[in-house]
Amino acid sequence: MKVIDIIEKVEKDLTYDQLVDLVANHNRQVDLVFAEKKSDEDGHVWDAENWTCVDGKRFIRSYFLGDRASSDFSGYNKYDMKGAFLPEEAKEVRLG
């Protein structure tokens, strides 16, 4: 998938596994920007999220709506990522 690396200022073609590896093992952050607002069963609404990693095993997803960051976040282990980390649904994927 097309990924914009804002650190190296290049566009890269990366796989899902490569993105997860960059977050988990190389201290990178992935920002996903969606074309439409998303929501969950608790009523939270967002149109962007970023993913970071604590220790190579625990991942944190932060939520944004417009230019505002939400105080809500979610924690995942690497096995939970498949159901929550969905870069293929994003209109833009940025690597920071």
VMD Tcl script that builds the backbone (N, CA, C; Angstrom):
set m [mol new atoms 288]
animate dup $m
set s [atomselect $m all]
$s set {name element resname resid chain x y z} {
  {N N MET 1 A 0.827 -1.175 0.000}
  {CA C MET 1 A 0.000 0.000 0.000}
  {C C MET 1 A 0.873 1.241 0.000}
  {N N LYS 2 A 0.317 2.339 -0.503}
  {CA C LYS 2 A 1.053 3.594 -0.581}
  {C C LYS 2 A 1.114 4.240 0.799}
  {N N VAL 3 A 2.334 4.568 1.235}
  {CA C VAL 3 A 2.562 5.173 2.548}
  {C C VAL 3 A 3.446 6.404 2.356}
  {N N ILE 4 A 3.046 7.513 2.952}
  {CA C ILE 4 A 3.839 8.735 2.881}
  {C C ILE 4 A 4.719 8.791 4.124}
  {N N ASP 5 A 6.026 8.717 3.924}
  {CA C ASP 5 A 6.982 8.797 5.030}
  {C C ASP 5 A 7.322 10.270 5.224}
  {N N ILE 6 A 6.789 10.873 6.295}
  {CA C ILE 6 A 6.983 12.305 6.500}
  {C C ILE 6 A 8.357 12.624 7.091}
  {N N ILE 7 A 9.060 11.626 7.594}
  {CA C ILE 7 A 10.418 11.828 8.106}
  {C C ILE 7 A 11.421 11.854 6.948}
  {N N GLU 8 A 11.358 10.838 6.109}
  {CA C GLU 8 A 12.285 10.734 4.981}
  {C C GLU 8 A 11.807 11.512 3.755}
  {N N LYS 9 A 10.558 12.022 3.803}
  {CA C LYS 9 A 9.976 12.816 2.724}
  {C C LYS 9 A 9.938 12.059 1.398}
  {N N VAL 10 A 9.478 10.800 1.484}
  {CA C VAL 10 A 9.321 9.964 0.292}
  {C C VAL 10 A 8.022 9.182 0.408}
  {N N GLU 11 A 7.586 8.664 -0.716}
  {CA C GLU 11 A 6.440 7.772 -0.737}
  {C C GLU 11 A 6.965 6.342 -0.832}
  {N N LYS 12 A 6.409 5.462 -0.014}
  {CA C LYS 12 A 6.867 4.071 0.007}
  {C C LYS 12 A 5.700 3.140 -0.292}
  {N N ASP 13 A 6.019 1.981 -0.788}
  {CA C ASP 13 A 5.033 0.931 -1.001}
  {C C ASP 13 A 5.324 -0.160 0.035}
  {N N LEU 14 A 4.503 -0.226 1.086}
  {CA C LEU 14 A 4.744 -1.148 2.192}
  {C C LEU 14 A 3.580 -2.116 2.368}
  {N N THR 15 A 3.873 -3.264 2.921}
  {CA C THR 15 A 2.834 -4.238 3.254}
  {C C THR 15 A 2.328 -3.978 4.674}
  {N N TYR 16 A 1.256 -4.626 5.024}
  {CA C TYR 16 A 0.701 -4.540 6.370}
  {C C TYR 16 A 1.757 -4.944 7.399}
  {N N ASP 17 A 2.416 -6.060 7.178}
  {CA C ASP 17 A 3.423 -6.552 8.127}
  {C C ASP 17 A 4.608 -5.604 8.266}
  {N N GLN 18 A 5.008 -4.969 7.178}
  {CA C GLN 18 A 6.104 -4.003 7.242}
  {C C GLN 18 A 5.709 -2.791 8.093}
  {N N LEU 19 A 4.464 -2.326 7.947}
  {CA C LEU 19 A 3.993 -1.209 8.767}
  {C C LEU 19 A 3.997 -1.564 10.241}
  {N N VAL 20 A 3.471 -2.729 10.584}
  {CA C VAL 20 A 3.445 -3.166 11.981}
  {C C VAL 20 A 4.868 -3.280 12.518}
  {N N ASP 21 A 5.779 -3.807 11.729}
  {CA C ASP 21 A 7.172 -3.927 12.155}
  {C C ASP 21 A 7.807 -2.563 12.409}
  {N N LEU 22 A 7.529 -1.587 11.558}
  {CA C LEU 22 A 8.083 -0.244 11.755}
  {C C LEU 22 A 7.586 0.384 13.046}
  {N N VAL 23 A 6.325 0.157 13.374}
  {CA C VAL 23 A 5.772 0.692 14.624}
  {C C VAL 23 A 6.348 -0.062 15.819}
  {N N ALA 24 A 6.367 -1.373 15.742}
  {CA C ALA 24 A 6.784 -2.202 16.877}
  {C C ALA 24 A 8.278 -2.145 17.154}
  {N N ASN 25 A 9.086 -2.159 16.110}
  {CA C ASN 25 A 10.517 -2.354 16.300}
  {C C ASN 25 A 11.410 -1.179 15.902}
  {N N HIS 26 A 10.825 -0.157 15.298}
  {CA C HIS 26 A 11.642 0.950 14.810}
  {C C HIS 26 A 11.151 2.309 15.287}
  {N N ASN 27 A 10.321 2.297 16.322}
  {CA C ASN 27 A 9.872 3.525 16.985}
  {C C ASN 27 A 9.236 4.524 16.013}
  {N N ARG 28 A 8.425 4.019 15.094}
  {CA C ARG 28 A 7.731 4.881 14.142}
  {C C ARG 28 A 6.256 4.949 14.523}
  {N N GLN 29 A 5.579 5.954 14.037}
  {CA C GLN 29 A 4.149 6.145 14.275}
  {C C GLN 29 A 3.441 6.087 12.935}
  {N N VAL 30 A 2.279 5.452 12.894}
  {CA C VAL 30 A 1.473 5.411 11.680}
  {C C VAL 30 A 0.206 6.210 11.929}
  {N N ASP 31 A -0.063 7.171 11.028}
  {CA C ASP 31 A -1.292 7.959 11.064}
  {C C ASP 31 A -2.194 7.480 9.945}
  {N N LEU 32 A -3.439 7.189 10.290}
  {CA C LEU 32 A -4.434 6.789 9.304}
  {C C LEU 32 A -5.479 7.883 9.222}
  {N N VAL 33 A -5.724 8.385 8.021}
  {CA C VAL 33 A -6.734 9.416 7.795}
  {C C VAL 33 A -7.827 8.782 6.942}
  {N N PHE 34 A -9.064 8.860 7.415}
  {CA C PHE 34 A -10.181 8.210 6.738}
  {C C PHE 34 A -11.018 9.216 5.957}
  {N N ALA 35 A -11.636 8.764 4.880}
  {CA C ALA 35 A -12.478 9.621 4.048}
  {C C ALA 35 A -13.789 9.964 4.758}
  {N N GLU 36 A -14.287 9.040 5.567}
  {CA C GLU 36 A -15.539 9.250 6.278}
  {C C GLU 36 A -15.328 9.016 7.767}
  {N N LYS 37 A -16.194 9.597 8.564}
  {CA C LYS 37 A -16.112 9.414 10.010}
  {C C LYS 37 A -16.407 7.969 10.365}
  {N N LYS 38 A -15.727 7.484 11.388}
  {CA C LYS 38 A -15.951 6.134 11.904}
  {C C LYS 38 A -16.559 6.268 13.294}
  {N N SER 39 A -17.226 5.244 13.742}
  {CA C SER 39 A -17.787 5.252 15.096}
  {C C SER 39 A -17.759 3.839 15.657}
  {N N ASP 40 A -17.875 3.757 16.981}
  {CA C ASP 40 A -17.914 2.451 17.635}
  {C C ASP 40 A -19.205 2.315 18.428}
  {N N GLU 41 A -19.350 1.184 19.101}
  {CA C GLU 41 A -20.574 0.880 19.842}
  {C C GLU 41 A -20.781 1.791 21.045}
  {N N ASP 42 A -19.735 2.482 21.489}
  {CA C ASP 42 A -19.852 3.392 22.632}
  {C C ASP 42 A -20.193 4.818 22.208}
  {N N GLY 43 A -20.316 5.051 20.911}
  {CA C GLY 43 A -20.672 6.375 20.426}
  {C C GLY 43 A -19.499 7.288 20.125}
  {N N HIS 44 A -18.272 6.791 20.205}
  {CA C HIS 44 A -17.111 7.608 19.855}
  {C C HIS 44 A -17.063 7.777 18.339}
  {N N VAL 45 A -16.723 8.977 17.892}
  {CA C VAL 45 A -16.637 9.282 16.467}
  {C C VAL 45 A -15.244 9.841 16.174}
  {N N TRP 46 A -14.634 9.404 15.076}
  {CA C TRP 46 A -13.313 9.883 14.689}
  {C C TRP 46 A -13.135 9.776 13.186}
  {N N ASP 47 A -12.188 10.553 12.654}
  {CA C ASP 47 A -11.874 10.472 11.227}
  {C C ASP 47 A -10.381 10.253 10.974}
  {N N ALA 48 A -9.619 10.143 12.057}
  {CA C ALA 48 A -8.187 9.842 11.939}
  {C C ALA 48 A -7.743 9.148 13.222}
  {N N GLU 49 A -6.697 8.377 13.100}
  {CA C GLU 49 A -6.130 7.704 14.274}
  {C C GLU 49 A -4.633 7.574 14.070}
  {N N ASN 50 A -3.912 7.520 15.183}
  {CA C ASN 50 A -2.489 7.211 15.064}
  {C C ASN 50 A -2.158 6.031 15.952}
  {N N TRP 51 A -1.154 5.309 15.512}
  {CA C TRP 51 A -0.728 4.078 16.173}
  {C C TRP 51 A 0.726 4.207 16.588}
  {N N THR 52 A 0.995 3.880 17.839}
  {CA C THR 52 A 2.353 3.856 18.375}
  {C C THR 52 A 2.526 2.558 19.153}
  {N N CYS 53 A 3.757 2.294 19.550}
  {CA C CYS 53 A 4.042 1.078 20.300}
  {C C CYS 53 A 4.827 1.408 21.557}
  {N N VAL 54 A 4.491 0.731 22.641}
  {CA C VAL 54 A 5.122 0.984 23.930}
  {C C VAL 54 A 6.445 0.240 24.058}
  {N N ASP 55 A 6.430 -1.048 23.791}
  {CA C ASP 55 A 7.598 -1.881 24.070}
  {C C ASP 55 A 7.819 -2.989 23.046}
  {N N GLY 56 A 7.308 -2.809 21.852}
  {CA C GLY 56 A 7.424 -3.853 20.829}
  {C C GLY 56 A 6.312 -4.872 20.900}
  {N N LYS 57 A 5.485 -4.799 21.950}
  {CA C LYS 57 A 4.403 -5.769 22.143}
  {C C LYS 57 A 3.046 -5.110 22.350}
  {N N ARG 58 A 3.050 -3.926 22.953}
  {CA C ARG 58 A 1.785 -3.244 23.260}
  {C C ARG 58 A 1.632 -2.007 22.376}
  {N N PHE 59 A 0.498 -1.930 21.682}
  {CA C PHE 59 A 0.227 -0.858 20.740}
  {C C PHE 59 A -0.881 0.039 21.287}
  {N N ILE 60 A -0.790 1.334 20.964}
  {CA C ILE 60 A -1.788 2.298 21.410}
  {C C ILE 60 A -2.358 3.004 20.184}
  {N N ARG 61 A -3.700 3.049 20.124}
  {CA C ARG 61 A -4.396 3.780 19.068}
  {C C ARG 61 A -5.024 5.020 19.687}
  {N N SER 62 A -4.697 6.196 19.152}
  {CA C SER 62 A -5.287 7.463 19.580}
  {C C SER 62 A -6.232 7.946 18.489}
  {N N TYR 63 A -7.287 8.648 18.886}
  {CA C TYR 63 A -8.345 9.052 17.971}
  {C C TYR 63 A -8.373 10.562 17.777}
  {N N PHE 64 A -8.777 10.990 16.577}
  {CA C PHE 64 A -8.871 12.408 16.232}
  {C C PHE 64 A -10.138 12.654 15.425}
  {N N LEU 65 A -10.731 13.809 15.640}
  {CA C LEU 65 A -11.872 14.249 14.839}
  {C C LEU 65 A -11.556 15.660 14.380}
  {N N GLY 66 A -11.394 15.814 13.068}
  {CA C GLY 66 A -10.924 17.094 12.552}
  {C C GLY 66 A -9.511 17.337 13.049}
  {N N ASP 67 A -9.288 18.502 13.639}
  {CA C ASP 67 A -7.956 18.828 14.167}
  {C C ASP 67 A -7.851 18.589 15.659}
  {N N ARG 68 A -8.862 17.979 16.248}
  {CA C ARG 68 A -8.882 17.804 17.699}
  {C C ARG 68 A -8.580 16.357 18.089}
  {N N ALA 69 A -7.706 16.216 19.061}
  {CA C ALA 69 A -7.385 14.897 19.603}
  {C C ALA 69 A -8.406 14.527 20.665}
  {N N SER 70 A -8.800 13.282 20.686}
  {CA C SER 70 A -9.708 12.777 21.707}
  {C C SER 70 A -8.894 12.332 22.915}
  {N N SER 71 A -9.500 12.391 24.069}
  {CA C SER 71 A -8.812 11.887 25.264}
  {C C SER 71 A -8.908 10.363 25.338}
  {N N ASP 72 A -9.712 9.762 24.481}
  {CA C ASP 72 A -9.859 8.311 24.442}
  {C C ASP 72 A -8.723 7.667 23.661}
  {N N PHE 73 A -8.357 6.476 24.069}
  {CA C PHE 73 A -7.362 5.689 23.349}
  {C C PHE 73 A -7.659 4.220 23.620}
  {N N SER 74 A -7.062 3.353 22.817}
  {CA C SER 74 A -7.249 1.910 22.973}
  {C C SER 74 A -5.891 1.235 22.997}
  {N N GLY 75 A -5.773 0.159 23.743}
  {CA C GLY 75 A -4.545 -0.619 23.802}
  {C C GLY 75 A -4.742 -1.985 23.169}
  {N N TYR 76 A -3.710 -2.464 22.495}
  {CA C TYR 76 A -3.769 -3.740 21.788}
  {C C TYR 76 A -2.449 -4.479 21.940}
  {N N ASN 77 A -2.513 -5.805 21.837}
  {CA C ASN 77 A -1.279 -6.569 21.682}
  {C C ASN 77 A -1.143 -6.894 20.199}
  {N N LYS 78 A -0.028 -7.488 19.800}
  {CA C LYS 78 A 0.205 -7.701 18.366}
  {C C LYS 78 A -0.809 -8.646 17.731}
  {N N TYR 79 A -1.436 -9.490 18.532}
  {CA C TYR 79 A -2.423 -10.420 17.991}
  {C C TYR 79 A -3.772 -9.740 17.762}
  {N N ASP 80 A -4.067 -8.700 18.530}
  {CA C ASP 80 A -5.319 -7.953 18.378}
  {C C ASP 80 A -5.271 -6.975 17.213}
  {N N MET 81 A -4.101 -6.699 16.718}
  {CA C MET 81 A -3.939 -5.687 15.681}
  {C C MET 81 A -4.734 -5.998 14.415}
  {N N LYS 82 A -4.820 -7.251 14.030}
  {CA C LYS 82 A -5.496 -7.627 12.780}
  {C C LYS 82 A -6.935 -7.125 12.725}
  {N N GLY 83 A -7.615 -7.075 13.839}
  {CA C GLY 83 A -9.001 -6.632 13.848}
  {C C GLY 83 A -9.183 -5.143 14.024}
  {N N ALA 84 A -8.117 -4.417 14.381}
  {CA C ALA 84 A -8.252 -2.998 14.696}
  {C C ALA 84 A -7.383 -2.094 13.819}
  {N N PHE 85 A -6.194 -2.528 13.461}
  {CA C PHE 85 A -5.286 -1.730 12.644}
  {C C PHE 85 A -5.623 -1.998 11.183}
  {N N LEU 86 A -6.306 -1.030 10.544}
  {CA C LEU 86 A -6.836 -1.249 9.195}
  {C C LEU 86 A -6.366 -0.168 8.219}
  {N N PRO 87 A -5.084 -0.158 7.889}
  {CA C PRO 87 A -4.581 0.883 6.977}
  {C C PRO 87 A -5.186 0.806 5.581}
  {N N GLU 88 A -5.640 -0.376 5.178}
  {CA C GLU 88 A -6.236 -0.516 3.852}
  {C C GLU 88 A -7.557 0.246 3.726}
  {N N GLU 89 A -8.182 0.626 4.830}
  {CA C GLU 89 A -9.429 1.393 4.800}
  {C C GLU 89 A -9.175 2.901 4.790}
  {N N ALA 90 A -7.957 3.314 5.014}
  {CA C ALA 90 A -7.635 4.747 5.104}
  {C C ALA 90 A -7.451 5.361 3.721}
  {N N LYS 91 A -7.834 6.636 3.596}
  {CA C LYS 91 A -7.577 7.339 2.339}
  {C C LYS 91 A -6.128 7.791 2.257}
  {N N GLU 92 A -5.480 7.948 3.447}
  {CA C GLU 92 A -4.078 8.333 3.494}
  {C C GLU 92 A -3.404 7.655 4.677}
  {N N VAL 93 A -2.218 7.106 4.416}
  {CA C VAL 93 A -1.414 6.467 5.467}
  {C C VAL 93 A -0.091 7.222 5.538}
  {N N ARG 94 A 0.201 7.765 6.725}
  {CA C ARG 94 A 1.437 8.524 6.928}
  {C C ARG 94 A 2.295 7.818 7.968}
  {N N LEU 95 A 3.585 7.799 7.692}
  {CA C LEU 95 A 4.550 7.195 8.598}
  {C C LEU 95 A 5.403 8.298 9.176}
  {N N GLY 96 A 5.350 8.431 10.520}
  {CA C GLY 96 A 6.104 9.489 11.194}
  {C C GLY 96 A 7.227 8.930 12.013}
}
mol reanalyze $m
mol bondsrecalc $m
mol representation Tube
mol addrep $m
